[in-house]
Amino acid sequence: MLRRAGLIMLLLGACAEAADDYEWPLGVGLPVPLVPDDNPMSTAKVELGRHLFYDTRLSGNHSQACASCHLQELAFTDGLAVSEGSTGQHTPRSSMSLANVAYATTLTWANPVLLDLEAQMLVPLFGAEPVELGLRGLEDELLARIREVPRYQELFAAAFPDDAEPISLHNLTRALACFERRLISGNSPHDRYLAGDTSAISESARRGAQLFNGEKLECFHCHAGFNFQDSVAYVGKPPRNGIYHNTGLYNLDGKGAYPPGNTGLHEFTGVPADMGRFRVPTLRNIAVTAPYMHDGSIATLDEVLDHYAAGGRTIAEGPHAGVGRDNPYKSSFIRGFELSPQERADVLAFLGSLTDEEFLTDPELADPW
């Protein structure tokens, strides 16, 4: 585990730690994440990134921080169907959990070209469609804001001791990326159960785990492995390309269409078969990250089970009416199933056992201001 004692003294030390020296707070069964060669992890960079993550100076109008759409108590989601940017403009998709984002092979719901956090950071900071933090054209002003803060003078110098001018946009995004890689969740009751604590989860949750990992429900095909996610990368495992799936959430025209402007991987490729294909999110802390799906259109986990049990969602009326079960681009794993009331309760108990309370309350991940 990351050393807690003497943290502040470490942050202001003479130099940043090398990647090989960084102590990841890994839980049972979690591998070491991959880190870019040009941005090794260090305690000092993580702490600088934490300050930046919670700082409203990182929005054009000082109204929002990264944390505004990524709340720790909600596993770094925001509890909204779609997020609202600093100018009031809404994003087309929900805020993804940042728990264990260090293992992701691609980032956001359906962008196959965003492969590392350093690059992804530029989207909310400087993107214009939609506006999130609204800093496009204000790069110099942002750096001026940062330079006026004495604490940042110390934190940037500690994080980037070899730089003559450590306060730069390049270093700002690198520090934010290091903090987000530090958002490791691996101490849920289910993790403790796998580590040998047989009392960590209920009998119901154990039965739910068996159902989840069985062919009846097919859940494990897409929500696989230590991160309950089918595309991950870590030290010792070659990175995989992003994997995307259509779950039959929509079928607007009877030919597989999803709502315009939110068609998933199809927006990048133009390939008809990519219609409605989105990245599989981790199920860690899933009980606190409602609403669900890429557009937050399903309110509860119970309704999520209804969607998969039906083999795709049916919307009876309105602009999104259609039978998702009949979507021609739907994943072959979305076949439908039947659950008894007890089986449903068991699956929900298992999903609840994936909540890592330590992660949701860890002061080292909280607002430092």
Protein Blocks (a to p, Z undefined) as FASTA:
>chain_A
ZZfehklmmmmmmbdcdfklpccdbdehiacddddfklccdfklmmmmmmmmmpcklpfk
lpacfklmocfkloopahiabdcdfkopacfbdcddfehklmpmbgcjklckbmbfklmm
mmmmmmcbdcfklpghilmmmmmmmmmpmklmmmmmmmmmmbmblbcfklmmmmmmmmmm
mmccfbbfklmmmnopaklpcfklmmmmmmmmpmklommmmmgcjlopabdcdehiacdd
dddddehlacfkonopacehilojmlmnopaklgoiacdddfehklmmccedjkopafbf
klmmmmmmnopacdfbdjkbccfklpmkbcfklnopaddfklmmmmmmmmmmmpcfklmm
omklmcfZZ
